[in-house]
């Protein structure tokens, strides 16, 4: 029997910047819209206009629709209404708002990914201004942060956010689900100006290859040439032992992360601030990533109230060789950036090495030396990375060579 009524969205106490939609197909009666909005006096007419536009786009002439609005922006309203329609009506058409021009930009494989902020894919209020906190990446999460019964409608919100949310320069990331759910997720993501896919609970290199293959198919189908990078997440003891095979599964892998909540659960131990229980796994991941020529990304730190413990954790992470870590609250971003930033001593050493390299290059010398020490290419590369990080963090003026 064909469903006649669909309900999507959020209406719980405390819901903001969202809406709840009930849509019922009718045999007659035309469009019957009931709108309850906190901002109805200001935006009631525009909400009504958008609703009628979407219903007309799907050729729906007889429906009863109830919208309970708590200040949803246009792309959220559109996502909710479209999701309700597609629960009832089979259609290959997508109702898409014009994308922001800045959301069409590609990112580089080796760009800084010092911080990445997780945002639940079905909670618009947490997305809207997240970029002003200046993380390197914003992760719209379709996996653990979204309940199973909400995953379908969350895809519409995430798709529209990729096009219409202001990311303030952050890399546009999405954490997908596993298996068949992941393949469905990709259809909503790949065609819509997306930069990086996080692949959770990666078990083998085949998991990476399956995702990458589907991405390339969808890119070709949608005539897209935007680079999409991959970040597999290692989350079990078995996969730690296979980290290098996963890190080298595709040329599109830019980085590899570790998920310590699931990893420690797999070990059967408690996760601690000291992190001795995960020392081996984190070392394995850093070495596998470095051997593969990609970035290594540490797990999130779950205590959002303890900034001192976070700072200590970041210092340990940096000492192990990680290039960045995840965060679950905006207040963690600055602490992560400050503690991953190179020290004054590291900056001065990097400057001396880099200047020696430039001098040798200018003189046509095949060997770089600093004092009595010979400097090889990996040391120079590390110095260049340190200088870039110092410039990026504001600890070193970009015109330091001419100052």
ZAGUZA-192156 format. One record per residue (C-alpha): residue in one letter; x, y, z. Coordinates in steps of 0.2 Angstrom, whole numbers, plus 5000, padded with zeros to 4 digits. Example, Ala and Ser with C-alpha at 12.3 -4.5 7.8 and 13.67 -1.06 7.14 Angstrom:
<rec code="a" x="5062" y="4978" z="5039"/>
<rec code="s" x="5068" y="4995" z="5036"/>
//
This chain:
<rec code="x" x="5000" y="5000" z="5000"/>
<rec code="x" x="5007" y="5017" z="4995"/>
<rec code="x" x="5010" y="5029" z="5010"/>
<rec code="x" x="4999" y="5044" z="5010"/>
<rec code="x" x="5007" y="5054" z="5025"/>
<rec code="x" x="5025" y="5058" z="5029"/>
<rec code="x" x="5033" y="5067" z="5044"/>
<rec code="x" x="5051" y="5074" z="5044"/>
<rec code="x" x="5061" y="5087" z="5054"/>
<rec code="x" x="5063" y="5091" z="5072"/>
<rec code="x" x="5050" y="5098" z="5084"/>
<rec code="x" x="5057" y="5093" z="5102"/>
<rec code="x" x="5058" y="5106" z="5116"/>
<rec code="x" x="5073" y="5117" z="5113"/>
<rec code="x" x="5073" y="5115" z="5094"/>
<rec code="x" x="5080" y="5130" z="5084"/>
<rec code="x" x="5083" y="5135" z="5066"/>
<rec code="x" x="5074" y="5120" z="5060"/>
<rec code="x" x="5056" y="5115" z="5056"/>
<rec code="x" x="5044" y="5100" z="5057"/>
<rec code="x" x="5034" y="5095" z="5041"/>
<rec code="x" x="5019" y="5084" z="5040"/>
<rec code="x" x="5013" y="5081" z="5022"/>
<rec code="x" x="4998" y="5071" z="5017"/>
<rec code="x" x="4993" y="5067" z="4999"/>
<rec code="x" x="4974" y="5071" z="4995"/>
<rec code="x" x="4963" y="5067" z="4980"/>
<rec code="x" x="4956" y="5084" z="4980"/>
<rec code="x" x="4956" y="5101" z="4989"/>
<rec code="x" x="4971" y="5109" z="4981"/>
<rec code="x" x="4985" y="5115" z="4992"/>
<rec code="x" x="4980" y="5116" z="5010"/>
<rec code="x" x="4995" y="5124" z="5020"/>
<rec code="x" x="4995" y="5127" z="5039"/>
<rec code="x" x="5010" y="5137" z="5044"/>
<rec code="x" x="5015" y="5139" z="5062"/>
<rec code="x" x="5031" y="5149" z="5063"/>
<rec code="x" x="5040" y="5159" z="5076"/>
<rec code="x" x="5045" y="5171" z="5063"/>
<rec code="x" x="5029" y="5171" z="5053"/>
<rec code="x" x="5026" y="5189" z="5054"/>
<rec code="x" x="5043" y="5193" z="5045"/>
<rec code="x" x="5045" y="5177" z="5034"/>
<rec code="x" x="5028" y="5169" z="5033"/>
<rec code="x" x="5025" y="5175" z="5015"/>
<rec code="x" x="5042" y="5169" z="5009"/>
<rec code="x" x="5040" y="5152" z="5018"/>
<rec code="x" x="5023" y="5150" z="5009"/>
<rec code="x" x="5031" y="5155" z="4992"/>
<rec code="x" x="5045" y="5142" z="4994"/>
<rec code="x" x="5033" y="5129" z="4999"/>
<rec code="x" x="5022" y="5131" z="4984"/>
<rec code="x" x="5037" y="5132" z="4973"/>
<rec code="x" x="5043" y="5115" z="4979"/>
<rec code="x" x="5026" y="5107" z="4978"/>
<rec code="x" x="5024" y="5114" z="4960"/>
<rec code="x" x="5041" y="5107" z="4956"/>
<rec code="x" x="5035" y="5090" z="4960"/>
<rec code="x" x="5018" y="5093" z="4952"/>
<rec code="x" x="5008" y="5090" z="4968"/>
<rec code="x" x="4991" y="5099" z="4966"/>
<rec code="x" x="4981" y="5091" z="4981"/>
<rec code="x" x="4991" y="5090" z="4997"/>
<rec code="x" x="4988" y="5095" z="5015"/>
<rec code="x" x="5004" y="5101" z="5023"/>
<rec code="x" x="5008" y="5107" z="5040"/>
<rec code="x" x="5024" y="5116" z="5044"/>
<rec code="x" x="5030" y="5120" z="5062"/>
<rec code="x" x="5045" y="5132" z="5060"/>
<rec code="x" x="5057" y="5137" z="5073"/>
<rec code="x" x="5067" y="5149" z="5062"/>
<rec code="x" x="5074" y="5138" z="5049"/>
<rec code="x" x="5084" y="5145" z="5035"/>
<rec code="x" x="5079" y="5143" z="5017"/>
<rec code="x" x="5090" y="5128" z="5013"/>
<rec code="x" x="5084" y="5119" z="5028"/>
<rec code="x" x="5065" y="5122" z="5024"/>
<rec code="x" x="5068" y="5116" z="5007"/>
<rec code="x" x="5077" y="5100" z="5013"/>
<rec code="x" x="5063" y="5096" z="5025"/>
<rec code="x" x="5049" y="5098" z="5013"/>
<rec code="x" x="5058" y="5089" z="4999"/>
<rec code="x" x="5062" y="5074" z="5011"/>
<rec code="x" x="5043" y="5073" z="5015"/>
<rec code="x" x="5038" y="5073" z="4997"/>
<rec code="x" x="5050" y="5060" z="4992"/>
<rec code="x" x="5045" y="5048" z="5006"/>
<rec code="x" x="5028" y="5048" z="4997"/>
<rec code="x" x="5032" y="5051" z="4979"/>
<rec code="x" x="5045" y="5043" z="4968"/>
<rec code="x" x="5055" y="5056" z="4958"/>
<rec code="x" x="5072" y="5057" z="4951"/>
<rec code="x" x="5071" y="5076" z="4952"/>
<rec code="x" x="5080" y="5086" z="4965"/>
<rec code="x" x="5075" y="5103" z="4971"/>
<rec code="x" x="5091" y="5113" z="4972"/>
<rec code="x" x="5094" y="5131" z="4977"/>
<rec code="x" x="5108" y="5140" z="4969"/>
<rec code="x" x="5124" y="5136" z="4977"/>
<rec code="x" x="5136" y="5149" z="4986"/>
<rec code="x" x="5150" y="5153" z="4974"/>
<rec code="x" x="5163" y="5150" z="4988"/>
<rec code="x" x="5156" y="5132" z="4990"/>
<rec code="x" x="5162" y="5127" z="4973"/>
<rec code="x" x="5180" y="5128" z="4978"/>
<rec code="x" x="5192" y="5113" z="4978"/>
<rec code="x" x="5204" y="5109" z="4992"/>
<rec code="x" x="5222" y="5103" z="4991"/>
<rec code="x" x="5227" y="5085" z="4996"/>
<rec code="x" x="5241" y="5092" z="5008"/>
<rec code="x" x="5231" y="5107" z="5016"/>
<rec code="x" x="5231" y="5109" z="5034"/>
<rec code="x" x="5219" y="5098" z="5044"/>
<rec code="x" x="5224" y="5103" z="5061"/>
<rec code="x" x="5206" y="5104" z="5067"/>
<rec code="x" x="5190" y="5097" z="5061"/>
<rec code="x" x="5173" y="5100" z="5070"/>
<rec code="x" x="5160" y="5087" z="5070"/>
<rec code="x" x="5142" y="5093" z="5067"/>
<rec code="x" x="5126" y="5081" z="5068"/>
<rec code="x" x="5119" y="5080" z="5050"/>
<rec code="x" x="5101" y="5082" z="5056"/>
<rec code="x" x="5103" y="5097" z="5068"/>
<rec code="x" x="5104" y="5113" z="5057"/>
<rec code="x" x="5106" y="5125" z="5072"/>
<rec code="x" x="5123" y="5118" z="5076"/>
<rec code="x" x="5129" y="5120" z="5058"/>
<rec code="x" x="5124" y="5138" z="5054"/>
<rec code="x" x="5138" y="5148" z="5062"/>
<rec code="x" x="5150" y="5134" z="5065"/>
<rec code="x" x="5163" y="5141" z="5052"/>
<rec code="x" x="5166" y="5157" z="5062"/>
<rec code="x" x="5176" y="5147" z="5074"/>
<rec code="x" x="5189" y="5144" z="5060"/>
<rec code="x" x="5191" y="5125" z="5061"/>
<rec code="x" x="5201" y="5119" z="5046"/>
<rec code="x" x="5186" y="5107" z="5042"/>
<rec code="x" x="5168" y="5106" z="5046"/>
<rec code="x" x="5161" y="5088" z="5046"/>
<rec code="x" x="5143" y="5085" z="5043"/>
<rec code="x" x="5140" y="5069" z="5051"/>
<rec code="x" x="5128" y="5056" z="5044"/>
<rec code="x" x="5134" y="5042" z="5054"/>
<rec code="x" x="5134" y="5040" z="5073"/>
<rec code="x" x="5127" y="5058" z="5076"/>
<rec code="x" x="5111" y="5053" z="5067"/>
<rec code="x" x="5098" y="5040" z="5073"/>
<rec code="x" x="5094" y="5027" z="5061"/>
<rec code="x" x="5076" y="5033" z="5058"/>
<rec code="x" x="5082" y="5050" z="5054"/>
<rec code="x" x="5096" y="5046" z="5041"/>
<rec code="x" x="5086" y="5047" z="5026"/>
<rec code="x" x="5080" y="5065" z="5029"/>
<rec code="x" x="5097" y="5070" z="5036"/>
<rec code="x" x="5104" y="5067" z="5019"/>
<rec code="x" x="5094" y="5081" z="5011"/>
<rec code="x" x="5100" y="5093" z="5025"/>
<rec code="x" x="5118" y="5089" z="5022"/>
<rec code="x" x="5116" y="5090" z="5003"/>
<rec code="x" x="5109" y="5107" z="5004"/>
<rec code="x" x="5121" y="5113" z="5017"/>
<rec code="x" x="5136" y="5108" z="5006"/>
<rec code="x" x="5128" y="5120" z="4993"/>
<rec code="x" x="5121" y="5134" z="5004"/>
<rec code="x" x="5129" y="5134" z="5021"/>
<rec code="x" x="5143" y="5147" z="5023"/>
<rec code="x" x="5158" y="5137" z="5028"/>
<rec code="x" x="5169" y="5152" z="5031"/>
<rec code="x" x="5184" y="5144" z="5022"/>
<rec code="x" x="5183" y="5127" z="5031"/>
<rec code="x" x="5185" y="5112" z="5021"/>
<rec code="x" x="5168" y="5104" z="5017"/>
<rec code="x" x="5168" y="5086" z="5025"/>
<rec code="x" x="5155" y="5073" z="5027"/>
<rec code="x" x="5156" y="5057" z="5038"/>
<rec code="x" x="5146" y="5043" z="5029"/>
<rec code="x" x="5139" y="5027" z="5035"/>
<rec code="x" x="5145" y="5010" z="5031"/>
<rec code="x" x="5139" y="4997" z="5018"/>
<rec code="x" x="5124" y="5001" z="5007"/>
<rec code="x" x="5120" y="5016" z="5018"/>
<rec code="x" x="5136" y="5023" z="5013"/>
<rec code="x" x="5132" y="5021" z="4994"/>
<rec code="x" x="5116" y="5030" z="4996"/>
<rec code="x" x="5125" y="5044" z="5006"/>
<rec code="x" x="5137" y="5047" z="4992"/>
<rec code="x" x="5123" y="5050" z="4979"/>
<rec code="x" x="5118" y="5065" z="4990"/>
<rec code="x" x="5135" y="5071" z="4993"/>
<rec code="x" x="5147" y="5069" z="4978"/>
<rec code="x" x="5138" y="5080" z="4965"/>
<rec code="x" x="5136" y="5095" z="4977"/>
<rec code="x" x="5153" y="5103" z="4979"/>
<rec code="x" x="5160" y="5092" z="4992"/>
<rec code="x" x="5179" y="5091" z="4997"/>
<rec code="x" x="5182" y="5076" z="5009"/>
<rec code="x" x="5173" y="5060" z="5014"/>
<rec code="x" x="5177" y="5052" z="5031"/>
<rec code="x" x="5175" y="5033" z="5030"/>
<rec code="x" x="5171" y="5026" z="5047"/>
<rec code="x" x="5175" y="5009" z="5054"/>
<rec code="x" x="5186" y="5005" z="5040"/>
<rec code="x" x="5190" y="4986" z="5041"/>
<rec code="x" x="5200" y="4983" z="5025"/>
<rec code="x" x="5207" y="4992" z="5010"/>
<rec code="x" x="5191" y="4985" z="5000"/>
<rec code="x" x="5181" y="4997" z="5010"/>
<rec code="x" x="5191" y="5012" z="5004"/>
<rec code="x" x="5191" y="5005" z="4986"/>
<rec code="x" x="5172" y="5003" z="4986"/>
<rec code="x" x="5169" y="5021" z="4992"/>
<rec code="x" x="5182" y="5028" z="4980"/>
<rec code="x" x="5175" y="5018" z="4965"/>
<rec code="x" x="5157" y="5024" z="4968"/>
<rec code="x" x="5164" y="5042" z="4970"/>
<rec code="x" x="5172" y="5041" z="4953"/>
<rec code="x" x="5157" y="5034" z="4945"/>
<rec code="x" x="5146" y="5048" z="4952"/>
<rec code="x" x="5158" y="5061" z="4947"/>
<rec code="x" x="5158" y="5055" z="4929"/>
<rec code="x" x="5139" y="5053" z="4929"/>
<rec code="x" x="5137" y="5071" z="4935"/>
<rec code="x" x="5152" y="5078" z="4925"/>
<rec code="x" x="5161" y="5084" z="4940"/>
<rec code="x" x="5180" y="5086" z="4941"/>
<rec code="x" x="5181" y="5093" z="4959"/>
<rec code="x" x="5194" y="5083" z="4969"/>
<rec code="x" x="5186" y="5073" z="4983"/>
<rec code="x" x="5198" y="5067" z="4996"/>
<rec code="x" x="5196" y="5052" z="5008"/>
<rec code="x" x="5200" y="5050" z="5026"/>
<rec code="x" x="5198" y="5032" z="5032"/>
<rec code="x" x="5195" y="5030" z="5051"/>
<rec code="x" x="5204" y="5016" z="5060"/>
<rec code="x" x="5193" y="5010" z="5075"/>
<rec code="x" x="5198" y="4992" z="5080"/>
<rec code="x" x="5213" y="4982" z="5085"/>
<rec code="x" x="5212" y="4972" z="5069"/>
<rec code="x" x="5212" y="4987" z="5058"/>
<rec code="x" x="5227" y="4995" z="5067"/>
<rec code="x" x="5237" y="4980" z="5062"/>
<rec code="x" x="5232" y="4984" z="5044"/>
<rec code="x" x="5234" y="5002" z="5044"/>
<rec code="x" x="5247" y="5004" z="5030"/>
<rec code="x" x="5237" y="4993" z="5018"/>
<rec code="x" x="5222" y="5005" z="5021"/>
<rec code="x" x="5233" y="5020" z="5020"/>
<rec code="x" x="5239" y="5015" z="5002"/>
<rec code="x" x="5222" y="5009" z="4996"/>
<rec code="x" x="5219" y="5024" z="4985"/>
<rec code="x" x="5228" y="5039" z="4978"/>
<rec code="x" x="5214" y="5050" z="4984"/>
<rec code="x" x="5217" y="5046" z="5002"/>
<rec code="x" x="5223" y="5063" z="5010"/>
<rec code="x" x="5223" y="5058" z="5028"/>
<rec code="x" x="5219" y="5044" z="5040"/>
<rec code="x" x="5211" y="5046" z="5057"/>
<rec code="x" x="5210" y="5035" z="5073"/>
<rec code="x" x="5193" y="5033" z="5082"/>
<rec code="x" x="5198" y="5030" z="5100"/>
<rec code="x" x="5181" y="5027" z="5108"/>
<rec code="x" x="5178" y="5012" z="5097"/>
<rec code="x" x="5196" y="5006" z="5098"/>
<rec code="x" x="5197" y="5006" z="5117"/>
<rec code="x" x="5180" y="4998" z="5118"/>
<rec code="x" x="5187" y="4984" z="5106"/>
<rec code="x" x="5202" y="4982" z="5118"/>
<rec code="x" x="5190" y="4981" z="5132"/>
<rec code="x" x="5198" y="4995" z="5142"/>
<rec code="x" x="5194" y="5012" z="5148"/>
<rec code="x" x="5200" y="5028" z="5138"/>
<rec code="x" x="5210" y="5039" z="5149"/>
<rec code="x" x="5217" y="5057" z="5148"/>
<rec code="x" x="5234" y="5049" z="5149"/>
<rec code="x" x="5231" y="5039" z="5134"/>
<rec code="x" x="5243" y="5025" z="5138"/>
<rec code="x" x="5230" y="5012" z="5132"/>
<rec code="x" x="5231" y="5019" z="5115"/>
<rec code="x" x="5249" y="5023" z="5113"/>
<rec code="x" x="5253" y="5008" z="5102"/>
<rec code="x" x="5238" y="5011" z="5090"/>
<rec code="x" x="5242" y="5029" z="5088"/>
<rec code="x" x="5260" y="5026" z="5085"/>
<rec code="x" x="5255" y="5013" z="5072"/>
<rec code="x" x="5244" y="5025" z="5063"/>
<rec code="x" x="5256" y="5039" z="5062"/>
<rec code="x" x="5270" y="5027" z="5055"/>
<rec code="x" x="5258" y="5020" z="5042"/>
<rec code="x" x="5252" y="5037" z="5037"/>
<rec code="x" x="5270" y="5044" z="5036"/>
<rec code="x" x="5275" y="5029" z="5026"/>
<rec code="x" x="5261" y="5031" z="5014"/>
<rec code="x" x="5264" y="5050" z="5012"/>
<rec code="x" x="5248" y="5056" z="5020"/>
<rec code="x" x="5242" y="5065" z="5035"/>
<rec code="x" x="5239" y="5057" z="5052"/>
<rec code="x" x="5224" y="5063" z="5062"/>
<rec code="x" x="5221" y="5060" z="5080"/>
<rec code="x" x="5204" y="5056" z="5089"/>
<rec code="x" x="5193" y="5068" z="5097"/>
<rec code="x" x="5195" y="5073" z="5115"/>
<rec code="x" x="5178" y="5070" z="5123"/>
<rec code="x" x="5179" y="5081" z="5139"/>
<rec code="x" x="5174" y="5098" z="5132"/>
<rec code="x" x="5175" y="5106" z="5149"/>
<rec code="x" x="5193" y="5102" z="5153"/>
<rec code="x" x="5204" y="5113" z="5142"/>
<rec code="x" x="5220" y="5110" z="5152"/>
<rec code="x" x="5218" y="5091" z="5149"/>
<rec code="x" x="5215" y="5094" z="5130"/>
<rec code="x" x="5230" y="5105" z="5129"/>
<rec code="x" x="5241" y="5091" z="5137"/>
<rec code="x" x="5233" y="5078" z="5125"/>
<rec code="x" x="5237" y="5089" z="5110"/>
<rec code="x" x="5255" y="5091" z="5115"/>
<rec code="x" x="5256" y="5072" z="5116"/>
<rec code="x" x="5247" y="5070" z="5099"/>
<rec code="x" x="5260" y="5082" z="5092"/>
<rec code="x" x="5274" y="5073" z="5100"/>
<rec code="x" x="5269" y="5057" z="5092"/>
<rec code="x" x="5269" y="5065" z="5075"/>
<rec code="x" x="5250" y="5068" z="5072"/>
<rec code="x" x="5245" y="5082" z="5060"/>
<rec code="x" x="5229" y="5086" z="5068"/>
<rec code="x" x="5214" y="5080" z="5078"/>
<rec code="x" x="5195" y="5080" z="5079"/>
<rec code="x" x="5184" y="5091" z="5090"/>
<rec code="x" x="5166" y="5090" z="5096"/>
<rec code="x" x="5164" y="5108" z="5102"/>
<rec code="x" x="5170" y="5125" z="5095"/>
<rec code="x" x="5179" y="5130" z="5111"/>
<rec code="x" x="5191" y="5116" z="5108"/>
<rec code="x" x="5197" y="5123" z="5091"/>
<rec code="x" x="5208" y="5137" z="5097"/>
<rec code="x" x="5217" y="5125" z="5110"/>
<rec code="x" x="5220" y="5113" z="5097"/>
<rec code="x" x="5228" y="5126" z="5085"/>
<rec code="x" x="5238" y="5134" z="5098"/>
<rec code="x" x="5246" y="5118" z="5104"/>
<rec code="x" x="5249" y="5111" z="5087"/>
<rec code="x" x="5257" y="5127" z="5082"/>
<rec code="x" x="5276" y="5126" z="5081"/>
<rec code="x" x="5286" y="5133" z="5096"/>
<rec code="x" x="5297" y="5149" z="5094"/>
<rec code="x" x="5312" y="5137" z="5095"/>
<rec code="x" x="5305" y="5126" z="5081"/>
<rec code="x" x="5301" y="5141" z="5070"/>
<rec code="x" x="5319" y="5148" z="5072"/>
<rec code="x" x="5327" y="5131" z="5068"/>
<rec code="x" x="5316" y="5129" z="5053"/>
<rec code="x" x="5320" y="5147" z="5047"/>
<rec code="x" x="5339" y="5143" z="5048"/>
<rec code="x" x="5337" y="5126" z="5038"/>
<rec code="x" x="5326" y="5134" z="5025"/>
<rec code="x" x="5337" y="5149" z="5022"/>
<rec code="x" x="5352" y="5137" z="5021"/>
<rec code="x" x="5342" y="5127" z="5008"/>
<rec code="x" x="5338" y="5143" z="4998"/>
<rec code="x" x="5356" y="5149" z="4998"/>
<rec code="x" x="5363" y="5132" z="4992"/>
<rec code="x" x="5350" y="5132" z="4978"/>
<rec code="x" x="5355" y="5149" z="4973"/>
<rec code="x" x="5373" y="5144" z="4972"/>
<rec code="x" x="5369" y="5128" z="4963"/>
<rec code="x" x="5375" y="5117" z="4977"/>
<rec code="x" x="5369" y="5099" z="4977"/>
<rec code="x" x="5372" y="5098" z="4996"/>
<rec code="x" x="5363" y="5109" z="5009"/>
<rec code="x" x="5373" y="5112" z="5025"/>
<rec code="x" x="5370" y="5121" z="5041"/>
<rec code="x" x="5386" y="5124" z="5051"/>
<rec code="x" x="5395" y="5108" z="5051"/>
<rec code="x" x="5379" y="5097" z="5048"/>
<rec code="x" x="5373" y="5091" z="5031"/>
<rec code="x" x="5354" y="5093" z="5029"/>
<rec code="x" x="5344" y="5081" z="5018"/>
<rec code="x" x="5328" y="5083" z="5009"/>
<rec code="x" x="5316" y="5076" z="5022"/>
<rec code="x" x="5323" y="5089" z="5035"/>
<rec code="x" x="5321" y="5103" z="5023"/>
<rec code="x" x="5303" y="5097" z="5019"/>
<rec code="x" x="5299" y="5097" z="5038"/>
<rec code="x" x="5306" y="5114" z="5040"/>
<rec code="x" x="5295" y="5121" z="5026"/>
<rec code="x" x="5280" y="5113" z="5034"/>
<rec code="x" x="5284" y="5121" z="5051"/>
<rec code="x" x="5286" y="5138" z="5042"/>
<rec code="x" x="5269" y="5135" z="5034"/>
<rec code="x" x="5261" y="5131" z="5050"/>
<rec code="x" x="5269" y="5146" z="5059"/>
<rec code="x" x="5263" y="5157" z="5045"/>
<rec code="x" x="5245" y="5149" z="5046"/>
<rec code="x" x="5244" y="5151" z="5065"/>
<rec code="x" x="5250" y="5169" z="5064"/>
<rec code="x" x="5266" y="5166" z="5074"/>
<rec code="x" x="5277" y="5170" z="5059"/>
<rec code="x" x="5274" y="5185" z="5046"/>
<rec code="x" x="5272" y="5178" z="5028"/>
<rec code="x" x="5285" y="5191" z="5023"/>
<rec code="x" x="5298" y="5186" z="5036"/>
<rec code="x" x="5312" y="5183" z="5023"/>
<rec code="x" x="5312" y="5201" z="5017"/>
<rec code="x" x="5308" y="5209" z="5035"/>
//
